[in-house]
Structure formats: C-alpha cells, structure tokens
Amino acid sequence: MDALKFARGALLACPVLSGDALSAVSDFAYNLGLGALRGSTLRKRINAGDYEAAKVELAKWVRGGGKVLPGLVIRRQAEAALLP
C-alpha cells in the first residue's frame, strides 16, 4: 500500500514521469516524504525535462543527522541511474 501511495504522489508532483524514472522518484519520496518532493528543486528540474540537473539535485539529498551517509549516496546514485 505504501508503494502505491508514494507512486501516486510522485506522479501527481511529476506528471512527466513513467517507468523506471517514476520508480526512482517514488523511492525518493518514500524516503524523504511527498512534501519534500513537492517543494524540491528536483521536482522543478524533472518537470522541466532537465534530467541531468535532476541527477545533480538527487545527489544533494545524502545527509542524515548533519552527516553525509554512504548508504544515501549509494541510494541516490541508484535513483539517478534510473532517470533518462
């Protein structure tokens, strides 16, 4: 149920998404929340079709407790790889 909720929310925020890219952004939203996605520059870049800039934006979301977390770096790289 959560996966569907976040996929729907990601699609509402970024209606240009489909397939693997939708999965990647849904995963991002699951981790950080739909509110974070809706208010993000990532969303603006995706909706503008600027996927290279969107990948740069994804790479900024790698901190937890003020520290860069290696697991989040890996996760964001995997998500970026799914964008066109």
N, CA, C and O atoms as a CHARMM CRD file, in Angstrom:
* protein
*
  336
    1    1 MET  N      0.80500  -1.19500   0.00000 PROA 1      0.00000
    2    1 MET  CA     0.00000   0.00000   0.00000 PROA 1      0.00000
    3    1 MET  C      0.85400   1.26800   0.00000 PROA 1      0.00000
    4    1 MET  O      0.55200   2.21500  -0.72600 PROA 1      0.00000
    5    2 ASP  N      1.92500   1.29400   0.81300 PROA 2      0.00000
    6    2 ASP  CA     2.79000   2.47600   0.84100 PROA 2      0.00000
    7    2 ASP  C      3.39400   2.74500  -0.52200 PROA 2      0.00000
    8    2 ASP  O      3.46800   3.89900  -0.94500 PROA 2      0.00000
    9    3 ALA  N      3.82900   1.69800  -1.22400 PROA 3      0.00000
   10    3 ALA  CA     4.44600   1.88400  -2.53900 PROA 3      0.00000
   11    3 ALA  C      3.47600   2.57600  -3.48600 PROA 3      0.00000
   12    3 ALA  O      3.87000   3.48100  -4.22200 PROA 3      0.00000
   13    4 LEU  N      2.23900   2.16900  -3.47600 PROA 4      0.00000
   14    4 LEU  CA     1.23200   2.77400  -4.33900 PROA 4      0.00000
   15    4 LEU  C      0.98100   4.23300  -3.95500 PROA 4      0.00000
   16    4 LEU  O      0.85300   5.09500  -4.82400 PROA 4      0.00000
   17    5 LYS  N      0.91100   4.49900  -2.66700 PROA 5      0.00000
   18    5 LYS  CA     0.70300   5.86700  -2.18500 PROA 5      0.00000
   19    5 LYS  C      1.80900   6.79000  -2.67900 PROA 5      0.00000
   20    5 LYS  O      1.53500   7.89300  -3.15400 PROA 5      0.00000
   21    6 PHE  N      3.05400   6.34600  -2.57100 PROA 6      0.00000
   22    6 PHE  CA     4.17200   7.20100  -2.96400 PROA 6      0.00000
   23    6 PHE  C      4.31000   7.28300  -4.48100 PROA 6      0.00000
   24    6 PHE  O      4.73200   8.31500  -5.00200 PROA 6      0.00000
   25    7 ALA  N      3.97000   6.23700  -5.18400 PROA 7      0.00000
   26    7 ALA  CA     3.98900   6.29100  -6.65700 PROA 7      0.00000
   27    7 ALA  C      2.93400   7.28000  -7.15400 PROA 7      0.00000
   28    7 ALA  O      3.20500   8.07800  -8.05200 PROA 7      0.00000
   29    8 ARG  N      1.75600   7.23100  -6.58400 PROA 8      0.00000
   30    8 ARG  CA     0.69400   8.17500  -6.97100 PROA 8      0.00000
   31    8 ARG  C      1.09300   9.61400  -6.65200 PROA 8      0.00000
   32    8 ARG  O      0.90100  10.52000  -7.46300 PROA 8      0.00000
   33    9 GLY  N      1.64900   9.80600  -5.46100 PROA 9      0.00000
   34    9 GLY  CA     2.08600  11.14600  -5.05600 PROA 9      0.00000
   35    9 GLY  C      3.20000  11.67200  -5.93400 PROA 9      0.00000
   36    9 GLY  O      3.21100  12.85200  -6.28600 PROA 9      0.00000
   37   10 ALA  N      4.14100  10.80800  -6.29100 PROA 10     0.00000
   38   10 ALA  CA     5.23500  11.21700  -7.16600 PROA 10     0.00000
   39   10 ALA  C      4.70400  11.57000  -8.55000 PROA 10     0.00000
   40   10 ALA  O      5.17200  12.52500  -9.17000 PROA 10     0.00000
   41   11 LEU  N      3.73700  10.81000  -9.03200 PROA 11     0.00000
   42   11 LEU  CA     3.16300  11.07800 -10.34500 PROA 11     0.00000
   43   11 LEU  C      2.35900  12.38000 -10.35500 PROA 11     0.00000
   44   11 LEU  O      2.36400  13.10500 -11.35000 PROA 11     0.00000
   45   12 LEU  N      1.67500  12.67500  -9.25800 PROA 12     0.00000
   46   12 LEU  CA     0.95600  13.95000  -9.17000 PROA 12     0.00000
   47   12 LEU  C      1.93400  15.13000  -9.16300 PROA 12     0.00000
   48   12 LEU  O      1.67400  16.16600  -9.77600 PROA 12     0.00000
   49   13 ALA  N      3.05500  14.95900  -8.46600 PROA 13     0.00000
   50   13 ALA  CA     4.05900  16.03000  -8.38900 PROA 13     0.00000
   51   13 ALA  C      4.85400  16.16100  -9.68200 PROA 13     0.00000
   52   13 ALA  O      5.25900  17.25700 -10.06900 PROA 13     0.00000
   53   14 CYS  N      5.06900  15.03300 -10.34000 PROA 14     0.00000
   54   14 CYS  CA     5.89600  14.99500 -11.55200 PROA 14     0.00000
   55   14 CYS  C      5.17300  14.19500 -12.62900 PROA 14     0.00000
   56   14 CYS  O      5.53500  13.04800 -12.89100 PROA 14     0.00000
   57   15 PRO  N      4.16200  14.77900 -13.25100 PROA 15     0.00000
   58   15 PRO  CA     3.34800  14.03500 -14.21400 PROA 15     0.00000
   59   15 PRO  C      4.09600  13.59600 -15.47100 PROA 15     0.00000
   60   15 PRO  O      3.56400  12.81500 -16.26000 PROA 15     0.00000
   61   16 VAL  N      5.30400  14.07800 -15.66900 PROA 16     0.00000
   62   16 VAL  CA     6.09000  13.69200 -16.84900 PROA 16     0.00000
   63   16 VAL  C      6.76300  12.33200 -16.67000 PROA 16     0.00000
   64   16 VAL  O      7.33000  11.79600 -17.62200 PROA 16     0.00000
   65   17 LEU  N      6.70800  11.77100 -15.47000 PROA 17     0.00000
   66   17 LEU  CA     7.42400  10.53100 -15.17100 PROA 17     0.00000
   67   17 LEU  C      6.66200   9.28700 -15.60600 PROA 17     0.00000
   68   17 LEU  O      5.43200   9.26700 -15.65600 PROA 17     0.00000
   69   18 SER  N      7.43500   8.25400 -15.91800 PROA 18     0.00000
   70   18 SER  CA     6.88200   6.92300 -16.17000 PROA 18     0.00000
   71   18 SER  C      7.99300   5.90500 -15.96300 PROA 18     0.00000
   72   18 SER  O      9.16400   6.26500 -15.84000 PROA 18     0.00000
   73   19 GLY  N      7.62400   4.65800 -15.92700 PROA 19     0.00000
   74   19 GLY  CA     8.58200   3.55700 -15.86100 PROA 19     0.00000
   75   19 GLY  C      9.58700   3.65800 -14.73300 PROA 19     0.00000
   76   19 GLY  O      9.24100   3.97100 -13.59400 PROA 19     0.00000
   77   20 ASP  N     10.85400   3.38500 -15.07300 PROA 20     0.00000
   78   20 ASP  CA    11.92400   3.37800 -14.07700 PROA 20     0.00000
   79   20 ASP  C     12.10800   4.72800 -13.40900 PROA 20     0.00000
   80   20 ASP  O     12.40700   4.79200 -12.21700 PROA 20     0.00000
   81   21 ALA  N     11.93200   5.80600 -14.15800 PROA 21     0.00000
   82   21 ALA  CA    12.08300   7.14300 -13.57800 PROA 21     0.00000
   83   21 ALA  C     11.02900   7.38500 -12.50300 PROA 21     0.00000
   84   21 ALA  O     11.32800   7.97400 -11.46400 PROA 21     0.00000
   85   22 LEU  N      9.80700   6.93800 -12.74100 PROA 22     0.00000
   86   22 LEU  CA     8.75900   7.05600 -11.73200 PROA 22     0.00000
   87   22 LEU  C      9.11600   6.23000 -10.50500 PROA 22     0.00000
   88   22 LEU  O      8.90200   6.66600  -9.37400 PROA 22     0.00000
   89   23 SER  N      9.65300   5.05200 -10.72300 PROA 23     0.00000
   90   23 SER  CA    10.07500   4.20600  -9.59800 PROA 23     0.00000
   91   23 SER  C     11.14600   4.89600  -8.77000 PROA 23     0.00000
   92   23 SER  O     11.09800   4.86800  -7.54000 PROA 23     0.00000
   93   24 ALA  N     12.11400   5.51700  -9.43800 PROA 24     0.00000
   94   24 ALA  CA    13.20400   6.19500  -8.73600 PROA 24     0.00000
   95   24 ALA  C     12.68400   7.35500  -7.89500 PROA 24     0.00000
   96   24 ALA  O     13.07700   7.51100  -6.73900 PROA 24     0.00000
   97   25 VAL  N     11.81200   8.15800  -8.46400 PROA 25     0.00000
   98   25 VAL  CA    11.30200   9.32400  -7.74000 PROA 25     0.00000
   99   25 VAL  C     10.32700   8.88700  -6.64600 PROA 25     0.00000
  100   25 VAL  O     10.23500   9.54100  -5.60700 PROA 25     0.00000
  101   26 SER  N      9.61500   7.81500  -6.86200 PROA 26     0.00000
  102   26 SER  CA     8.74700   7.26100  -5.81600 PROA 26     0.00000
  103   26 SER  C      9.57900   6.79800  -4.63200 PROA 26     0.00000
  104   26 SER  O      9.19400   7.00500  -3.48100 PROA 26     0.00000
  105   27 ASP  N     10.72200   6.17100  -4.90900 PROA 27     0.00000
  106   27 ASP  CA    11.62700   5.73300  -3.84600 PROA 27     0.00000
  107   27 ASP  C     12.14700   6.93900  -3.06500 PROA 27     0.00000
  108   27 ASP  O     12.19600   6.91600  -1.83500 PROA 27     0.00000
  109   28 PHE  N     12.53100   7.98100  -3.78000 PROA 28     0.00000
  110   28 PHE  CA    12.98100   9.21600  -3.14700 PROA 28     0.00000
  111   28 PHE  C     11.87800   9.74600  -2.22100 PROA 28     0.00000
  112   28 PHE  O     12.14000  10.08400  -1.06700 PROA 28     0.00000
  113   29 ALA  N     10.65500   9.81400  -2.73100 PROA 29     0.00000
  114   29 ALA  CA     9.53000  10.33400  -1.94200 PROA 29     0.00000
  115   29 ALA  C      9.24000   9.44900  -0.73800 PROA 29     0.00000
  116   29 ALA  O      8.88700   9.94900   0.33000 PROA 29     0.00000
  117   30 TYR  N      9.38500   8.14800  -0.90100 PROA 30     0.00000
  118   30 TYR  CA     9.17500   7.23100   0.21800 PROA 30     0.00000
  119   30 TYR  C     10.17900   7.52900   1.32700 PROA 30     0.00000
  120   30 TYR  O      9.82500   7.52600   2.50600 PROA 30     0.00000
  121   31 ASN  N     11.41800   7.78400   0.95300 PROA 31     0.00000
  122   31 ASN  CA    12.47200   8.04200   1.93800 PROA 31     0.00000
  123   31 ASN  C     12.35900   9.41500   2.58500 PROA 31     0.00000
  124   31 ASN  O     12.58800   9.55600   3.78600 PROA 31     0.00000
  125   32 LEU  N     12.00800  10.42800   1.79800 PROA 32     0.00000
  126   32 LEU  CA    12.04000  11.79600   2.30800 PROA 32     0.00000
  127   32 LEU  C     10.67600  12.42500   2.50700 PROA 32     0.00000
  128   32 LEU  O     10.55500  13.45800   3.16500 PROA 32     0.00000
  129   33 GLY  N      9.65600  11.81200   1.94600 PROA 33     0.00000
  130   33 GLY  CA     8.30700  12.33900   2.08400 PROA 33     0.00000
  131   33 GLY  C      7.84800  13.06100   0.83400 PROA 33     0.00000
  132   33 GLY  O      8.64500  13.65600   0.10900 PROA 33     0.00000
  133   34 LEU  N      6.56400  12.99900   0.59900 PROA 34     0.00000
  134   34 LEU  CA     5.99000  13.66400  -0.57600 PROA 34     0.00000
  135   34 LEU  C      6.10100  15.18100  -0.46500 PROA 34     0.00000
  136   34 LEU  O      6.24300  15.86700  -1.47700 PROA 34     0.00000
  137   35 GLY  N      6.04000  15.69900   0.73200 PROA 35     0.00000
  138   35 GLY  CA     6.19000  17.14500   0.92000 PROA 35     0.00000
  139   35 GLY  C      7.56100  17.62800   0.48500 PROA 35     0.00000
  140   35 GLY  O      7.68700  18.68400  -0.13500 PROA 35     0.00000
  141   36 ALA  N      8.59200  16.85200   0.80900 PROA 36     0.00000
  142   36 ALA  CA     9.94800  17.20900   0.38400 PROA 36     0.00000
  143   36 ALA  C     10.04500  17.20100  -1.13700 PROA 36     0.00000
  144   36 ALA  O     10.66800  18.08500  -1.72500 PROA 36     0.00000
  145   37 LEU  N      9.43900  16.21800  -1.77000 PROA 37     0.00000
  146   37 LEU  CA     9.44300  16.16700  -3.22900 PROA 37     0.00000
  147   37 LEU  C      8.70900  17.36400  -3.81500 PROA 37     0.00000
  148   37 LEU  O      9.22200  18.03300  -4.71200 PROA 37     0.00000
  149   38 ARG  N      7.51500  17.63500  -3.31400 PROA 38     0.00000
  150   38 ARG  CA     6.70000  18.72800  -3.86900 PROA 38     0.00000
  151   38 ARG  C      7.40200  20.08200  -3.76500 PROA 38     0.00000
  152   38 ARG  O      7.24800  20.93000  -4.64400 PROA 38     0.00000
  153   39 GLY  N      8.16400  20.28600  -2.70600 PROA 39     0.00000
  154   39 GLY  CA     8.83800  21.56900  -2.51000 PROA 39     0.00000
  155   39 GLY  C     10.25600  21.62500  -3.03700 PROA 39     0.00000
  156   39 GLY  O     10.96800  22.60200  -2.80000 PROA 39     0.00000
  157   40 SER  N     10.67400  20.60000  -3.74300 PROA 40     0.00000
  158   40 SER  CA    12.08200  20.49800  -4.12700 PROA 40     0.00000
  159   40 SER  C     12.40500  21.07900  -5.49400 PROA 40     0.00000
  160   40 SER  O     11.55200  21.15600  -6.37900 PROA 40     0.00000
  161   41 THR  N     13.65400  21.48400  -5.63900 PROA 41     0.00000
  162   41 THR  CA    14.18500  21.86600  -6.94600 PROA 41     0.00000
  163   41 THR  C     14.25000  20.63700  -7.83400 PROA 41     0.00000
  164   41 THR  O     14.13100  20.75400  -9.05300 PROA 41     0.00000
  165   42 LEU  N     14.43700  19.46400  -7.25100 PROA 42     0.00000
  166   42 LEU  CA    14.41700  18.20800  -8.00400 PROA 42     0.00000
  167   42 LEU  C     13.13800  18.12300  -8.82900 PROA 42     0.00000
  168   42 LEU  O     13.18300  17.83600 -10.02500 PROA 42     0.00000
  169   43 ARG  N     12.02300  18.36800  -8.20300 PROA 43     0.00000
  170   43 ARG  CA    10.72300  18.31800  -8.89200 PROA 43     0.00000
  171   43 ARG  C     10.69100  19.30800 -10.05100 PROA 43     0.00000
  172   43 ARG  O     10.24200  18.97300 -11.14700 PROA 43     0.00000
  173   44 LYS  N     11.16600  20.52500  -9.80700 PROA 44     0.00000
  174   44 LYS  CA    11.16900  21.54200 -10.86400 PROA 44     0.00000
  175   44 LYS  C     12.01700  21.10000 -12.04700 PROA 44     0.00000
  176   44 LYS  O     11.62700  21.29100 -13.19900 PROA 44     0.00000
  177   45 ARG  N     13.17000  20.51300 -11.77200 PROA 45     0.00000
  178   45 ARG  CA    14.06400  20.06200 -12.84800 PROA 45     0.00000
  179   45 ARG  C     13.43000  18.92200 -13.64900 PROA 45     0.00000
  180   45 ARG  O     13.51000  18.89900 -14.87700 PROA 45     0.00000
  181   46 ILE  N     12.80900  17.98900 -12.95400 PROA 46     0.00000
  182   46 ILE  CA    12.15900  16.86500 -13.62800 PROA 46     0.00000
  183   46 ILE  C     11.03900  17.37500 -14.52400 PROA 46     0.00000
  184   46 ILE  O     10.95500  16.99700 -15.69300 PROA 46     0.00000
  185   47 ASN  N     10.18800  18.22300 -13.98500 PROA 47     0.00000
  186   47 ASN  CA     9.04500  18.71500 -14.75300 PROA 47     0.00000
  187   47 ASN  C      9.46400  19.59300 -15.93000 PROA 47     0.00000
  188   47 ASN  O      8.71300  19.75300 -16.89200 PROA 47     0.00000
  189   48 ALA  N     10.66900  20.16100 -15.84900 PROA 48     0.00000
  190   48 ALA  CA    11.20500  20.94400 -16.96300 PROA 48     0.00000
  191   48 ALA  C     11.88500  20.04300 -17.99300 PROA 48     0.00000
  192   48 ALA  O     12.30100  20.50600 -19.05500 PROA 48     0.00000
  193   49 GLY  N     11.99300  18.74800 -17.67000 PROA 49     0.00000
  194   49 GLY  CA    12.64900  17.81200 -18.58100 PROA 49     0.00000
  195   49 GLY  C     14.16200  17.85900 -18.52300 PROA 49     0.00000
  196   49 GLY  O     14.83300  17.29800 -19.38900 PROA 49     0.00000
  197   50 ASP  N     14.71200  18.52500 -17.50800 PROA 50     0.00000
  198   50 ASP  CA    16.16700  18.64900 -17.36000 PROA 50     0.00000
  199   50 ASP  C     16.67600  17.55100 -16.41900 PROA 50     0.00000
  200   50 ASP  O     16.93000  17.78700 -15.23800 PROA 50     0.00000
  201   51 TYR  N     16.81500  16.36300 -16.97100 PROA 51     0.00000
  202   51 TYR  CA    17.17200  15.20600 -16.14500 PROA 51     0.00000
  203   51 TYR  C     18.61300  15.22800 -15.67300 PROA 51     0.00000
  204   51 TYR  O     18.92300  14.66500 -14.62300 PROA 51     0.00000
  205   52 GLU  N     19.49400  15.86000 -16.41800 PROA 52     0.00000
  206   52 GLU  CA    20.87900  15.97200 -15.93600 PROA 52     0.00000
  207   52 GLU  C     20.92100  16.83500 -14.67500 PROA 52     0.00000
  208   52 GLU  O     21.62100  16.50500 -13.71800 PROA 52     0.00000
  209   53 ALA  N     20.18200  17.92800 -14.67600 PROA 53     0.00000
  210   53 ALA  CA    20.10700  18.77700 -13.48000 PROA 53     0.00000
  211   53 ALA  C     19.38000  18.04700 -12.35200 PROA 53     0.00000
  212   53 ALA  O     19.71400  18.22800 -11.18100 PROA 53     0.00000
  213   54 ALA  N     18.38800  17.22500 -12.69700 PROA 54     0.00000
  214   54 ALA  CA    17.67200  16.45100 -11.68100 PROA 54     0.00000
  215   54 ALA  C     18.62100  15.47600 -10.98600 PROA 54     0.00000
  216   54 ALA  O     18.52200  15.27100  -9.77600 PROA 54     0.00000
  217   55 LYS  N     19.52900  14.88300 -11.73600 PROA 55     0.00000
  218   55 LYS  CA    20.51700  13.96900 -11.14200 PROA 55     0.00000
  219   55 LYS  C     21.41800  14.70800 -10.16700 PROA 55     0.00000
  220   55 LYS  O     21.77500  14.17600  -9.11500 PROA 55     0.00000
  221   56 VAL  N     21.78100  15.92300 -10.51500 PROA 56     0.00000
  222   56 VAL  CA    22.58600  16.75500  -9.60700 PROA 56     0.00000
  223   56 VAL  C     21.79700  17.04000  -8.33600 PROA 56     0.00000
  224   56 VAL  O     22.34800  16.99300  -7.23600 PROA 56     0.00000
  225   57 GLU  N     20.52100  17.33400  -8.48200 PROA 57     0.00000
  226   57 GLU  CA    19.67200  17.60300  -7.31400 PROA 57     0.00000
  227   57 GLU  C     19.55800  16.37000  -6.42100 PROA 57     0.00000
  228   57 GLU  O     19.63600  16.48400  -5.19800 PROA 57     0.00000
  229   58 LEU  N     19.37600  15.20300  -7.01700 PROA 58     0.00000
  230   58 LEU  CA    19.29900  13.97100  -6.21900 PROA 58     0.00000
  231   58 LEU  C     20.53400  13.79900  -5.34900 PROA 58     0.00000
  232   58 LEU  O     20.43700  13.38800  -4.19300 PROA 58     0.00000
  233   59 ALA  N     21.68600  14.11100  -5.90500 PROA 59     0.00000
  234   59 ALA  CA    22.95400  13.92600  -5.19300 PROA 59     0.00000
  235   59 ALA  C     23.07800  14.82500  -3.96200 PROA 59     0.00000
  236   59 ALA  O     23.94600  14.59900  -3.11900 PROA 59     0.00000
  237   60 LYS  N     22.23100  15.82700  -3.85400 PROA 60     0.00000
  238   60 LYS  CA    22.27100  16.73000  -2.69800 PROA 60     0.00000
  239   60 LYS  C     21.56800  16.14300  -1.47300 PROA 60     0.00000
  240   60 LYS  O     21.78300  16.61200  -0.35500 PROA 60     0.00000
  241   61 TRP  N     20.73900  15.13000  -1.67000 PROA 61     0.00000
  242   61 TRP  CA    19.91400  14.57700  -0.59200 PROA 61     0.00000
  243   61 TRP  C     20.58600  13.34100   0.00900 PROA 61     0.00000
  244   61 TRP  O     20.05600  12.23300  -0.07900 PROA 61     0.00000
  245   62 VAL  N     21.75100  13.54100   0.61700 PROA 62     0.00000
  246   62 VAL  CA    22.53300  12.40600   1.11900 PROA 62     0.00000
  247   62 VAL  C     22.90900  12.55200   2.59100 PROA 62     0.00000
  248   62 VAL  O     23.78300  11.83700   3.08000 PROA 62     0.00000
  249   63 ARG  N     22.26700  13.45900   3.28900 PROA 63     0.00000
  250   63 ARG  CA    22.62100  13.70600   4.69400 PROA 63     0.00000
  251   63 ARG  C     21.57500  13.15900   5.64700 PROA 63     0.00000
  252   63 ARG  O     20.37500  13.15500   5.37300 PROA 63     0.00000
  253   64 GLY  N     22.08300  12.70100   6.76700 PROA 64     0.00000
  254   64 GLY  CA    21.25800  12.26800   7.87800 PROA 64     0.00000
  255   64 GLY  C     21.95800  12.68900   9.14500 PROA 64     0.00000
  256   64 GLY  O     23.12600  12.35700   9.34400 PROA 64     0.00000
  257   65 GLY  N     21.26900  13.41600  10.00700 PROA 65     0.00000
  258   65 GLY  CA    21.90700  13.88400  11.23400 PROA 65     0.00000
  259   65 GLY  C     23.07400  14.81900  10.96100 PROA 65     0.00000
  260   65 GLY  O     24.01900  14.88200  11.74800 PROA 65     0.00000
  261   66 GLY  N     23.01300  15.55200   9.84100 PROA 66     0.00000
  262   66 GLY  CA    24.06200  16.50900   9.51600 PROA 66     0.00000
  263   66 GLY  C     25.28700  15.90500   8.85900 PROA 66     0.00000
  264   66 GLY  O     26.23900  16.62100   8.54600 PROA 66     0.00000
  265   67 LYS  N     25.27900  14.59500   8.64400 PROA 67     0.00000
  266   67 LYS  CA    26.44400  13.91500   8.05500 PROA 67     0.00000
  267   67 LYS  C     26.06300  13.29100   6.72300 PROA 67     0.00000
  268   67 LYS  O     24.92400  12.87100   6.51600 PROA 67     0.00000
  269   68 VAL  N     27.03900  13.23800   5.82400 PROA 68     0.00000
  270   68 VAL  CA    26.83700  12.50200   4.57500 PROA 68     0.00000
  271   68 VAL  C     26.85900  11.01400   4.92400 PROA 68     0.00000
  272   68 VAL  O     27.81800  10.52200   5.51700 PROA 68     0.00000
  273   69 LEU  N     25.80100  10.30900   4.55300 PROA 69     0.00000
  274   69 LEU  CA    25.69500   8.88400   4.84200 PROA 69     0.00000
  275   69 LEU  C     25.98000   8.08700   3.57500 PROA 69     0.00000
  276   69 LEU  O     25.30300   8.26500   2.56300 PROA 69     0.00000
  277   70 PRO  N     26.98100   7.20700   3.62500 PROA 70     0.00000
  278   70 PRO  CA    27.34500   6.43100   2.43600 PROA 70     0.00000
  279   70 PRO  C     26.17500   5.66500   1.83100 PROA 70     0.00000
  280   70 PRO  O     26.08800   5.54300   0.60900 PROA 70     0.00000
  281   71 GLY  N     25.28800   5.15500   2.65000 PROA 71     0.00000
  282   71 GLY  CA    24.13800   4.42700   2.14300 PROA 71     0.00000
  283   71 GLY  C     23.21200   5.31100   1.32800 PROA 71     0.00000
  284   71 GLY  O     22.63700   4.86900   0.33300 PROA 71     0.00000
  285   72 LEU  N     23.06700   6.56500   1.75100 PROA 72     0.00000
  286   72 LEU  CA    22.23000   7.50100   0.99700 PROA 72     0.00000
  287   72 LEU  C     22.90100   7.91800  -0.30600 PROA 72     0.00000
  288   72 LEU  O     22.22800   8.13500  -1.31400 PROA 72     0.00000
  289   73 VAL  N     24.22200   8.02900  -0.28500 PROA 73     0.00000
  290   73 VAL  CA    24.95100   8.33800  -1.52300 PROA 73     0.00000
  291   73 VAL  C     24.68700   7.23700  -2.54600 PROA 73     0.00000
  292   73 VAL  O     24.40200   7.51800  -3.71000 PROA 73     0.00000
  293   74 ILE  N     24.78200   5.99300  -2.11000 PROA 74     0.00000
  294   74 ILE  CA    24.54500   4.85100  -2.99900 PROA 74     0.00000
  295   74 ILE  C     23.10200   4.83700  -3.49100 PROA 74     0.00000
  296   74 ILE  O     22.84800   4.59900  -4.67200 PROA 74     0.00000
  297   75 ARG  N     22.17000   5.08900  -2.59800 PROA 75     0.00000
  298   75 ARG  CA    20.74000   5.09400  -2.96500 PROA 75     0.00000
  299   75 ARG  C     20.46400   6.17600  -4.00500 PROA 75     0.00000
  300   75 ARG  O     19.78900   5.91100  -4.99900 PROA 75     0.00000
  301   76 ARG  N     20.97200   7.38700  -3.79300 PROA 76     0.00000
  302   76 ARG  CA    20.72400   8.48300  -4.73800 PROA 76     0.00000
  303   76 ARG  C     21.38800   8.20200  -6.09400 PROA 76     0.00000
  304   76 ARG  O     20.83900   8.56700  -7.13300 PROA 76     0.00000
  305   77 GLN  N     22.54400   7.56600  -6.09200 PROA 77     0.00000
  306   77 GLN  CA    23.18400   7.18600  -7.35500 PROA 77     0.00000
  307   77 GLN  C     22.33000   6.17300  -8.10800 PROA 77     0.00000
  308   77 GLN  O     22.18900   6.25000  -9.32800 PROA 77     0.00000
  309   78 ALA  N     21.76600   5.23200  -7.37300 PROA 78     0.00000
  310   78 ALA  CA    20.89900   4.21700  -7.99900 PROA 78     0.00000
  311   78 ALA  C     19.64400   4.86900  -8.56900 PROA 78     0.00000
  312   78 ALA  O     19.20400   4.52200  -9.66500 PROA 78     0.00000
  313   79 GLU  N     19.06500   5.81500  -7.82500 PROA 79     0.00000
  314   79 GLU  CA    17.88400   6.52000  -8.32400 PROA 79     0.00000
  315   79 GLU  C     18.23500   7.33900  -9.57300 PROA 79     0.00000
  316   79 GLU  O     17.49700   7.32600 -10.55800 PROA 79     0.00000
  317   80 ALA  N     19.35100   8.03900  -9.52200 PROA 80     0.00000
  318   80 ALA  CA    19.76300   8.85100 -10.67400 PROA 80     0.00000
  319   80 ALA  C     19.98400   7.99300 -11.91600 PROA 80     0.00000
  320   80 ALA  O     19.70400   8.42900 -13.03200 PROA 80     0.00000
  321   81 ALA  N     20.47900   6.79400 -11.72500 PROA 81     0.00000
  322   81 ALA  CA    20.73400   5.89800 -12.85500 PROA 81     0.00000
  323   81 ALA  C     19.43900   5.48700 -13.56400 PROA 81     0.00000
  324   81 ALA  O     19.47200   5.07500 -14.72300 PROA 81     0.00000
  325   82 LEU  N     18.31000   5.59800 -12.87600 PROA 82     0.00000
  326   82 LEU  CA    17.02700   5.22800 -13.46100 PROA 82     0.00000
  327   82 LEU  C     16.35500   6.38400 -14.21600 PROA 82     0.00000
  328   82 LEU  O     15.35400   6.18200 -14.90400 PROA 82     0.00000
  329   83 LEU  N     16.90200   7.57700 -14.08500 PROA 83     0.00000
  330   83 LEU  CA    16.35200   8.71200 -14.82000 PROA 83     0.00000
  331   83 LEU  C     16.86800   8.68100 -16.25700 PROA 83     0.00000
  332   83 LEU  O     17.96300   8.18200 -16.51700 PROA 83     0.00000
  333   84 PRO  N     16.08300   9.21000 -17.18100 PROA 84     0.00000
  334   84 PRO  CA    16.53000   9.20700 -18.58800 PROA 84     0.00000
  335   84 PRO  C     17.80200  10.01200 -18.79600 PROA 84     0.00000
  336   84 PRO  O     18.29800  10.10200 -19.91900 PROA 84     0.00000
